[in-house]
Amino acid sequence: MLTRQRKKLILDRLARDGQVQATPLSQELGVSEDTIRRDLRELASSGHLQRVHGGALPASSALADLPTRAQIAPAEKQALARAGAAMVLPGQLVFLDGGTTALQLAHHLDPALQATFVTHSPSVALALAHKPRLQIIMLGGTLYRHSMVNVGAAVVEAANAFRADLYFMGVTGVHTTMGLTTGDYEEAAVKRALHKNAAETVVMASHEKLGAASAFLVTPLQDIATLLVHGTPQAIDPIAIAQLGVQVVHVD
């Protein structure tokens, strides 16, 4: 089998099964594990998959820059954002991450809501500014233009000064065993700091993030309180997630 044929088969298996394992695949195709691993490395370098121990998982399309991500599943993200916005109670202190779904949540908040929002995203802060009764606190640092969020030690240190009721965390991958992941090391560090300082963490996950993985772990899936998903997705097992102690809320 030619290299391009093997790679197509690998991607087809990923789409069908949500994962591939190097050892069984090498035995099936009659090639060495080194050959399969080389194929996986090359596919990973071109952004087609995420390598994990023993094989690979789908790479998340949520790794694209902010303008590109805004074009992915906009109606789905709006539905998730409406559900997230409804979770915020008057008087709460809320961490709100960056990203396209977080922006939608800011737009869908009740204009009469009185609460305090802490964010490291200039774009999210500007969206929140249209809600006249909100107090908005910005965490400053180095601007990571790809996601339009502030990152770095200053953001992490500032996050430690708060005790939030809720944290709406943005991630690029949601997987029962690989956990919650994102594509940038510094951004992952900020997310961990916000998560550590929040009583409850909520993830609003559109379909392209489910069953996918990225390079940098934020936290294991069982560490969050609630996962909001749209409809009944096939890429995750809600029973397995419930067994981890995570509430799965299906949003229509």
C-alpha positions as CSV (number, residue, x, y, z in Angstrom):
1,M,0.0,0.0,0.0
2,L,1.3,3.4,-1.0
3,T,2.0,6.1,1.7
4,R,-0.9,8.3,0.5
5,Q,-3.2,5.3,0.6
6,R,-2.2,4.5,4.2
7,K,-2.7,8.1,5.2
8,K,-6.1,8.2,3.6
9,L,-7.0,5.0,5.5
10,I,-5.8,6.5,8.8
11,L,-7.9,9.6,8.3
12,D,-10.9,7.5,7.3
13,R,-10.5,5.4,10.5
14,L,-10.2,8.5,12.6
15,A,-13.5,9.9,11.1
16,R,-15.2,6.6,11.6
17,D,-13.9,5.4,15.0
18,G,-12.6,8.6,16.6
19,Q,-9.1,7.1,17.2
20,V,-6.4,4.9,15.6
21,Q,-3.9,2.7,17.4
22,A,-0.5,2.1,15.8
23,T,0.0,-1.6,16.7
24,P,-3.3,-3.1,15.4
25,L,-3.1,-0.9,12.3
26,S,0.5,-2.0,11.5
27,Q,-0.6,-5.7,11.8
28,E,-3.6,-5.2,9.7
29,L,-1.7,-3.5,6.9
30,G,1.4,-5.7,7.1
31,V,3.8,-2.8,7.8
32,S,6.1,-1.9,10.7
33,E,4.9,0.2,13.6
34,D,7.7,2.6,12.7
35,T,6.0,3.1,9.3
36,I,2.6,3.9,10.9
37,R,4.3,6.2,13.4
38,R,6.0,8.1,10.6
39,D,2.6,8.4,8.9
40,L,1.1,9.7,12.1
41,R,3.9,12.2,12.6
42,E,3.5,13.6,9.1
43,L,-0.3,13.8,9.4
44,A,0.1,15.6,12.8
45,S,2.6,18.1,11.4
46,S,0.0,19.0,8.7
47,G,-2.7,19.5,11.3
48,H,-4.8,16.5,10.4
49,L,-4.6,14.7,13.7
50,Q,-3.2,14.8,17.3
51,R,-0.8,12.1,18.3
52,V,-1.3,10.4,21.6
53,H,0.5,7.5,23.3
54,G,0.0,4.5,21.1
55,G,-1.9,6.2,18.2
56,A,-3.8,9.3,17.4
57,L,-7.0,11.3,17.9
58,P,-8.8,13.8,15.6
59,A,-7.3,17.3,15.7
60,S,-9.7,20.0,16.6
61,S,-10.7,22.5,13.9
62,A,-11.1,24.9,16.9
63,L,-7.3,25.5,16.6
64,A,-7.9,28.0,13.8
65,D,-7.6,31.7,14.5
66,L,-10.5,33.7,16.0
67,P,-12.0,35.0,12.7
68,T,-12.0,31.5,11.2
69,R,-13.5,29.9,14.3
70,A,-16.3,32.4,14.2
71,Q,-17.5,30.8,11.0
72,I,-17.7,27.3,12.5
73,A,-21.2,26.2,13.8
74,P,-22.4,29.8,14.7
75,A,-26.0,28.7,15.4
76,E,-24.7,25.9,17.7
77,K,-22.5,28.3,19.6
78,Q,-25.3,30.8,20.0
79,A,-27.5,28.0,21.6
80,L,-24.7,27.0,23.9
81,A,-24.1,30.6,24.8
82,R,-27.8,31.2,25.7
83,A,-27.7,28.2,28.0
84,G,-24.5,29.4,29.6
85,A,-25.8,33.0,30.0
86,A,-28.9,31.6,31.8
87,M,-26.6,30.0,34.4
88,V,-25.2,33.3,35.7
89,L,-27.0,34.6,38.8
90,P,-27.2,38.2,40.1
91,G,-24.3,39.2,42.3
92,Q,-21.9,36.4,41.1
93,L,-18.3,36.9,40.2
94,V,-17.7,35.1,36.9
95,F,-14.5,34.3,35.0
96,L,-15.2,34.4,31.2
97,D,-12.6,33.0,28.9
98,G,-11.8,34.2,25.4
99,G,-13.2,32.6,22.2
100,T,-16.2,32.7,19.9
101,T,-18.6,31.0,22.2
102,A,-17.6,33.3,25.1
103,L,-18.3,36.3,22.9
104,Q,-21.7,34.9,22.2
105,L,-22.3,34.4,25.9
106,A,-21.5,38.1,26.5
107,H,-24.0,39.1,23.9
108,H,-26.7,36.9,25.4
109,L,-26.5,38.1,29.0
110,D,-29.6,39.8,30.4
111,P,-29.1,43.6,30.1
112,A,-30.6,43.9,33.6
113,L,-28.0,41.5,35.1
114,Q,-25.9,42.9,38.0
115,A,-22.7,40.8,38.3
116,T,-18.9,41.0,38.0
117,F,-17.1,39.5,35.1
118,V,-13.4,39.0,35.0
119,T,-11.8,38.2,31.6
120,H,-8.4,38.1,29.9
121,S,-10.0,38.7,26.5
122,P,-10.2,42.3,25.2
123,S,-12.9,41.3,22.7
124,V,-15.0,39.7,25.4
125,A,-14.5,42.8,27.6
126,L,-15.8,45.1,24.9
127,A,-18.8,42.8,24.3
128,L,-19.6,42.9,28.1
129,A,-19.3,46.7,28.1
130,H,-22.7,46.8,26.3
131,K,-24.4,45.5,29.4
132,P,-24.6,48.7,31.6
133,R,-25.0,47.0,35.0
134,L,-22.0,44.7,34.8
135,Q,-18.7,45.4,36.5
136,I,-15.9,44.3,34.2
137,I,-12.3,43.5,35.3
138,M,-9.6,43.0,32.7
139,L,-6.6,40.7,33.4
140,G,-3.7,42.3,31.5
141,G,-0.7,40.6,30.0
142,T,0.9,39.8,26.6
143,L,-1.7,39.7,23.8
144,Y,-1.8,36.3,22.1
145,R,-3.2,37.5,18.8
146,H,-4.3,34.1,17.5
147,S,-7.0,33.9,20.1
148,M,-7.1,37.6,21.1
149,V,-6.5,36.9,24.8
150,N,-3.9,38.1,27.3
151,V,-1.5,35.4,28.5
152,G,1.6,35.2,30.6
153,A,2.7,35.3,34.3
154,A,1.0,38.6,35.0
155,V,-2.4,37.1,34.0
156,V,-1.8,34.0,36.1
157,E,-0.8,36.0,39.1
158,A,-3.8,38.4,38.8
159,A,-6.2,35.4,38.6
160,N,-5.0,34.3,42.0
161,A,-6.6,37.4,43.5
162,F,-10.1,36.3,42.8
163,R,-12.5,33.6,44.0
164,A,-15.1,33.2,41.2
165,D,-18.5,31.5,41.5
166,L,-18.3,30.3,37.8
167,Y,-15.7,29.9,35.2
168,F,-16.7,29.5,31.6
169,M,-13.7,27.7,30.1
170,G,-12.9,27.6,26.4
171,V,-11.0,24.6,25.1
172,T,-10.2,23.1,21.7
173,G,-10.5,19.5,22.7
174,V,-12.9,17.5,25.0
175,H,-12.0,13.8,25.5
176,T,-12.9,11.4,28.3
177,T,-9.3,10.1,28.7
178,M,-7.2,12.9,27.2
179,G,-9.1,15.6,29.1
180,L,-9.6,19.2,28.3
181,T,-6.9,20.5,25.9
182,T,-5.9,23.6,24.0
183,G,-3.4,24.5,21.4
184,D,-1.1,27.0,23.2
185,Y,1.1,26.4,26.2
186,E,0.7,29.9,27.7
187,E,-3.1,29.9,27.2
188,A,-3.4,26.6,28.9
189,A,-1.5,28.0,31.9
190,V,-4.0,30.9,32.2
191,K,-7.0,28.5,31.9
192,R,-5.6,26.3,34.7
193,A,-5.2,29.4,37.0
194,L,-8.8,30.5,36.3
195,H,-10.1,27.0,36.9
196,K,-8.2,26.7,40.2
197,N,-9.8,29.9,41.5
198,A,-13.4,29.1,40.5
199,A,-15.9,27.2,42.6
200,E,-17.4,25.6,39.4
201,T,-16.1,25.4,35.9
202,V,-18.4,25.1,32.9
203,V,-17.3,24.1,29.4
204,M,-19.5,25.0,26.4
205,A,-18.4,22.6,23.7
206,S,-19.5,22.8,20.1
207,H,-19.3,19.6,18.0
208,E,-15.8,20.1,16.5
209,K,-14.2,20.0,20.0
210,L,-15.9,16.7,21.1
211,G,-13.7,13.6,20.9
212,A,-10.8,15.8,19.7
213,A,-7.5,16.6,21.4
214,S,-4.8,19.3,21.2
215,A,-1.3,19.4,22.4
216,F,-1.6,21.1,25.9
217,L,-3.6,19.7,28.8
218,V,-5.6,22.2,30.8
219,T,-7.2,19.8,33.3
220,P,-8.8,16.3,33.3
221,L,-12.4,16.2,32.2
222,Q,-13.6,15.1,35.7
223,D,-12.4,18.3,37.2
224,I,-15.2,20.4,35.8
225,A,-18.8,20.6,37.0
226,T,-20.8,20.9,33.8
227,L,-20.4,20.2,30.1
228,L,-22.8,22.0,27.7
229,V,-23.2,20.2,24.4
230,H,-25.6,20.8,21.5
231,G,-28.1,18.1,20.8
232,T,-27.0,14.5,21.2
233,P,-23.5,14.3,19.8
234,Q,-22.0,11.0,18.6
235,A,-18.3,11.9,19.4
236,I,-18.6,11.5,23.2
237,D,-20.2,9.0,25.5
238,P,-22.4,10.9,27.9
239,I,-22.7,7.9,30.2
240,A,-18.9,7.7,30.5
241,I,-18.7,11.4,31.3
242,A,-21.5,11.1,33.9
243,Q,-19.5,8.4,35.6
244,L,-16.7,10.9,35.9
245,G,-19.0,13.1,38.0
246,V,-19.6,15.7,35.2
247,Q,-23.1,16.9,34.5
248,V,-23.8,16.8,30.8
249,V,-26.4,19.3,29.7
250,H,-27.9,18.9,26.2
251,V,-28.9,22.2,24.6
252,D,-31.2,22.4,21.6
